[in-house]
Amino acid sequence: MTTGTDSKPTTPLKKERRQIWWVLFLFSIVAIAISGVSLAQRIGEYYKEVDHPLFAYIEVLSTDFTFAGHEVHVEEVIDDDSDPAIKVTYGEHTLLLDVVYPPKYQLPTLFDRQHEWFSMLFFADRANMTLDEFETRIANDEIRPRLAIVTRTPFGIEPIKEPRFDSIAQEQNMSSGEVHTDRFRYDFYEFDRDGTFSHEIKRFPESGKSLMRRRVNAELKGQPEPQRAEDEIQEYTWEYGAALKVTNRAPAITIEKQALLNAGWTLPVAASGFLMLVVSFFFAIAPARTQINTGT
């Protein structure tokens, strides 16, 4: 009696089956092209209809300069309680800002040492202008830049979310404070051209996912739909861009002012087409299977 083992290729995938995968591959390319073009057009139409400013910012690096005919002086001081502070003098008016993050290193300038929570910015709206046009109009005094200070304080605002969706550490330290961006307090001090300050206090916007979770939870409980806090920083405002200058974490995405809300059918079709493209391509090029036969 003899035994042996041999192998031989099985019948290749039927030509018709492989052709079906190639047809699906080509169909997915067409679907991606059509939906992709439509998606781009819809996003373009969205931004054409939305009229909002586009602010440009220049961070101040000098502690002594003149703005709107008034002298500006910035210095680090010790206040009456022996705590570190930043004193800002603008004409005849003075701001005294408590240092939120004591400097870890003795860096060369005040703005380097206090950059985690404090920034002074020139800014102006440059919507519908190229950068060259904007700089030219600034140089010709056609656009008058504004000046402001923004400060960030963690745990500076009370939470508005239910405890289940706002897990606050018992010890409110700086590390945990960096996580809860919706509890950051932002103070905005604008230098008015009459030599005075305008002051606003706002909070960072709650993320879209967090707001959606709260709304779903409220719907399940039969409660009114939660709304955003009235003191949230609004996107496309100068305050939003200024707040980013002193925020270490990337901002959470909101859901109300996104161009993809105008996508309609184009986004799911483009995503499905890409998935079909990958699957059909690999099935179409898959090698023929082989079968191992044993004989005795």
Secondary structure per residue as TSV (DSSP state, phi and psi in degrees):
chain	resnum	aa	ss	phi	psi
A	1	M	-	360.0	137.4
A	2	T	-	-120.0	148.9
A	3	T	-	-122.2	151.5
A	4	G	E	-159.7	159.3
A	5	T	E	-131.2	128.7
A	6	D	E	-139.9	166.6
A	7	S	E	-134.3	149.2
A	8	K	E	-145.2	147.7
A	9	P	E	-65.7	140.7
A	10	T	-	-74.6	176.2
A	11	T	-	-63.7	125.5
A	12	P	-	-56.6	157.8
A	13	L	-	-50.9	133.6
A	14	K	-	-54.9	141.8
A	15	K	H	-57.9	-36.1
A	16	E	H	-65.2	-39.2
A	17	R	H	-66.7	-43.3
A	18	R	H	-64.5	-35.7
A	19	Q	H	-65.6	-35.8
A	20	I	H	-61.9	-43.1
A	21	W	H	-63.7	-38.7
A	22	W	H	-67.2	-35.8
A	23	V	H	-63.9	-44.1
A	24	L	H	-63.6	-36.3
A	25	F	H	-61.9	-46.9
A	26	L	H	-66.9	-38.8
A	27	F	H	-62.7	-40.0
A	28	S	H	-65.2	-36.5
A	29	I	H	-62.6	-44.2
A	30	V	H	-62.6	-43.4
A	31	A	H	-62.2	-42.1
A	32	I	H	-65.5	-41.9
A	33	A	H	-63.5	-48.2
A	34	I	H	-65.0	-49.9
A	35	S	H	-67.9	-34.8
A	36	G	H	-65.4	-43.6
A	37	V	H	-63.7	-44.6
A	38	S	H	-63.8	-38.9
A	39	L	H	-63.0	-45.1
A	40	A	H	-61.8	-39.8
A	41	Q	H	-64.8	-41.7
A	42	R	H	-66.2	-40.3
A	43	I	H	-65.0	-41.0
A	44	G	H	-62.2	-41.7
A	45	E	H	-64.7	-36.1
A	46	Y	H	-61.4	-47.7
A	47	Y	H	-72.2	-23.3
A	48	K	H	-70.8	-36.0
A	49	E	H	-80.4	-29.0
A	50	V	-	-83.5	119.0
A	51	D	-	-107.0	104.0
A	52	H	-	-140.9	155.0
A	53	P	-	-71.1	160.4
A	54	L	-	-129.0	103.7
A	55	F	E	-89.8	139.3
A	56	A	E	-108.1	143.4
A	57	Y	E	-125.8	143.3
A	58	I	E	-129.1	120.4
A	59	E	E	-75.9	134.0
A	60	V	-	-75.1	134.8
A	61	L	-	-118.7	-0.7
A	62	S	-	-110.4	143.6
A	63	T	S	-93.1	-6.5
A	64	D	E	-139.1	119.8
A	65	F	E	-163.7	178.9
A	66	T	E	-116.8	136.3
A	67	F	E	-135.5	129.6
A	68	A	T	52.5	34.2
A	69	G	T	81.2	7.5
A	70	H	E	-120.0	140.9
A	71	E	E	-73.8	137.1
A	72	V	E	-118.8	131.2
A	73	H	E	-136.6	131.5
A	74	V	E	-124.0	131.3
A	75	E	E	-150.7	156.6
A	76	E	E	-91.0	131.3
A	77	V	E	-137.0	174.4
A	78	I	E	-112.5	124.5
A	79	D	-	-79.7	-174.6
A	80	D	T	-66.0	-20.5
A	81	D	T	-94.9	12.6
A	82	S	S	66.1	26.6
A	83	D	-	-104.7	148.7
A	84	P	E	-69.7	145.0
A	85	A	E	-151.6	167.3
A	86	I	E	-115.0	126.6
A	87	K	E	-104.8	124.3
A	88	V	E	-116.9	121.1
A	89	T	E	-109.6	128.0
A	90	Y	E	-130.9	102.8
A	91	G	T	62.0	-119.8
A	92	E	T	-97.7	2.4
A	93	H	E	-109.2	151.9
A	94	T	E	-135.1	139.6
A	95	L	E	-112.1	140.5
A	96	L	E	-124.5	110.0
A	97	L	E	-109.7	122.5
A	98	D	E	-65.3	137.0
A	99	V	-	-71.4	120.3
A	100	V	S	-80.1	-47.5
A	101	Y	S	-113.5	106.7
A	102	P	-	-58.6	135.4
A	103	P	-	-58.5	134.5
A	104	K	S	-82.5	-29.4
A	105	Y	S	-132.6	151.2
A	106	Q	-	-85.3	77.8
A	107	L	-	-76.9	162.7
A	108	P	S	-65.8	-33.8
A	109	T	S	-120.5	159.6
A	110	L	H	-58.7	-42.3
A	111	F	H	-69.6	-29.5
A	112	D	H	-69.5	-42.3
A	113	R	H	-69.4	-31.9
A	114	Q	T	-109.2	16.7
A	115	H	T	-66.4	-21.5
A	116	E	T	-66.1	-26.8
A	117	W	T	-133.5	-9.7
A	118	F	E	-132.1	135.8
A	119	S	E	-152.4	143.0
A	120	M	E	-116.9	131.1
A	121	L	E	-135.5	136.8
A	122	F	E	-88.0	141.6
A	123	F	E	-152.7	157.8
A	124	A	E	-160.7	158.4
A	125	D	E	-82.7	124.7
A	126	R	-	-119.3	26.3
A	127	A	T	-60.5	140.2
A	128	N	T	63.2	24.1
A	129	M	-	-132.0	143.8
A	130	T	-	-75.2	166.0
A	131	L	H	-63.3	-37.8
A	132	D	H	-64.4	-43.5
A	133	E	H	-62.0	-41.4
A	134	F	H	-62.4	-47.1
A	135	E	H	-64.5	-36.8
A	136	T	H	-65.3	-43.4
A	137	R	H	-69.3	-31.3
A	138	I	H	-66.6	-45.2
A	139	A	H	-63.7	-34.4
A	140	N	T	-85.9	4.2
A	141	D	T	64.1	22.7
A	142	E	S	-76.5	-26.5
A	143	I	S	-119.9	126.7
A	144	R	-	-99.8	112.7
A	145	P	-	-65.9	155.2
A	146	R	E	-104.6	162.7
A	147	L	E	-130.7	135.9
A	148	A	E	-152.1	159.2
A	149	I	E	-114.9	138.2
A	150	V	E	-125.7	135.3
A	151	T	E	-126.8	150.7
A	152	R	E	-124.2	131.2
A	153	T	E	-127.0	114.7
A	154	P	T	-69.3	147.3
A	155	F	T	56.8	32.5
A	156	G	-	-91.9	-8.0
A	157	I	S	-132.6	138.7
A	158	E	-	-65.8	146.5
A	159	P	-	-69.6	153.2
A	160	I	-	-113.5	-7.0
A	161	K	S	-90.8	158.5
A	162	E	-	-65.3	150.3
A	163	P	G	-55.0	-32.3
A	164	R	G	-61.3	-32.0
A	165	F	G	-108.3	15.3
A	166	D	-	-144.5	69.9
A	167	S	-	-72.7	92.2
A	168	I	-	-89.9	130.2
A	169	A	-	-63.6	146.2
A	170	Q	S	-63.5	-40.3
A	171	E	S	-96.4	110.2
A	172	Q	-	-83.5	84.6
A	173	N	-	-100.8	178.8
A	174	M	H	-65.8	-35.6
A	175	S	H	-65.1	-48.6
A	176	S	H	-68.9	-28.3
A	177	G	H	-64.3	-29.8
A	178	E	T	-67.8	-20.7
A	179	V	T	-81.7	-37.9
A	180	H	-	-92.2	75.9
A	181	T	G	-64.8	-27.4
A	182	D	G	-73.3	-6.4
A	183	R	G	-106.0	7.5
A	184	F	-	-69.9	136.9
A	185	R	E	-99.6	126.2
A	186	Y	E	-113.1	124.7
A	187	D	E	-105.6	127.8
A	188	F	E	-115.3	120.9
A	189	Y	E	-116.6	109.7
A	190	E	E	-97.6	137.8
A	191	F	E	-84.5	103.6
A	192	D	-	-74.8	151.5
A	193	R	T	-72.1	-8.4
A	194	D	T	-89.2	5.7
A	195	G	S	93.5	11.2
A	196	T	-	-115.0	175.2
A	197	F	E	-111.9	144.6
A	198	S	E	-109.8	135.8
A	199	H	E	-126.0	131.6
A	200	E	E	-132.5	146.8
A	201	I	E	-118.8	126.8
A	202	K	E	-139.8	167.4
A	203	R	E	-116.6	159.7
A	204	F	-	-74.2	145.6
A	205	P	-	-62.1	141.2
A	206	E	-	-69.4	143.0
A	207	S	-	-67.1	155.9
A	208	G	H	-62.2	-39.0
A	209	K	H	-64.4	-42.1
A	210	S	H	-64.6	-44.1
A	211	L	H	-63.8	-39.4
A	212	M	H	-64.7	-41.2
A	213	R	H	-60.9	-42.8
A	214	R	H	-65.6	-38.1
A	215	R	H	-69.1	-39.8
A	216	V	H	-64.6	-42.6
A	217	N	H	-62.9	-41.0
A	218	A	H	-66.1	-38.7
A	219	E	H	-64.8	-39.6
A	220	L	H	-65.1	-31.8
A	221	K	H	-90.7	-1.6
A	222	G	T	71.0	27.7
A	223	Q	-	-98.8	162.4
A	224	P	-	-60.2	151.1
A	225	E	-	-68.6	124.1
A	226	P	-	-63.9	144.8
A	227	Q	-	-117.6	164.8
A	228	R	-	-67.9	152.5
A	229	A	-	-67.0	142.1
A	230	E	T	-67.4	-22.2
A	231	D	T	-95.8	16.2
A	232	E	B	-70.1	148.0
A	233	I	-	-70.1	131.3
A	234	Q	-	-88.3	138.4
A	235	E	T	-63.6	152.5
A	236	Y	T	71.6	11.7
A	237	T	S	-100.2	163.3
A	238	W	H	-66.5	-29.7
A	239	E	H	-63.7	-36.0
A	240	Y	H	-63.8	-49.7
A	241	G	H	-64.5	-37.5
A	242	A	H	-66.6	-38.4
A	243	A	H	-62.9	-34.8
A	244	L	H	-63.5	-25.3
A	245	K	T	-67.5	-23.2
A	246	V	T	-118.4	17.8
A	247	T	-	-112.7	121.7
A	248	N	-	-77.0	-40.4
A	249	R	S	-81.6	147.7
A	250	A	-	-63.9	143.2
A	251	P	-	-68.0	146.9
A	252	A	-	-71.8	152.1
A	253	I	-	-85.1	129.4
A	254	T	-	-87.0	177.3
A	255	I	S	-119.5	-7.2
A	256	E	S	-86.5	-29.5
A	257	K	S	-123.6	43.9
A	258	Q	-	-103.2	137.7
A	259	A	G	-63.3	-27.5
A	260	L	G	-68.1	-15.3
A	261	L	G	-64.2	-18.7
A	262	N	G	-95.6	7.3
A	263	A	-	-72.9	-35.5
A	264	G	T	62.3	-134.3
A	265	W	T	-72.6	-17.7
A	266	T	H	-66.2	-36.9
A	267	L	H	-69.0	-51.3
A	268	P	H	-62.9	-34.4
A	269	V	H	-67.3	-42.1
A	270	A	H	-63.5	-42.4
A	271	A	H	-66.6	-43.5
A	272	S	H	-65.5	-39.2
A	273	G	H	-62.7	-39.5
A	274	F	H	-65.8	-41.8
A	275	L	H	-62.7	-44.3
A	276	M	H	-63.6	-36.4
A	277	L	H	-58.7	-47.5
A	278	V	H	-66.0	-47.9
A	279	V	H	-64.7	-48.9
A	280	S	H	-65.1	-35.8
A	281	F	H	-64.0	-46.2
A	282	F	H	-71.4	-32.5
A	283	F	H	-70.1	-34.8
A	284	A	H	-68.7	-34.1
A	285	I	S	-97.8	2.7
A	286	A	-	-60.0	135.3
A	287	P	-	-68.9	158.3
A	288	A	-	-66.9	142.5
A	289	R	-	-78.6	151.8
A	290	T	E	-117.2	155.2
A	291	Q	E	-121.8	131.4
A	292	I	E	-96.6	122.3
A	293	N	E	-107.9	141.8
A	294	T	E	-116.8	141.9
A	295	G	E	-127.1	150.3
A	296	T	-	-119.7	360.0
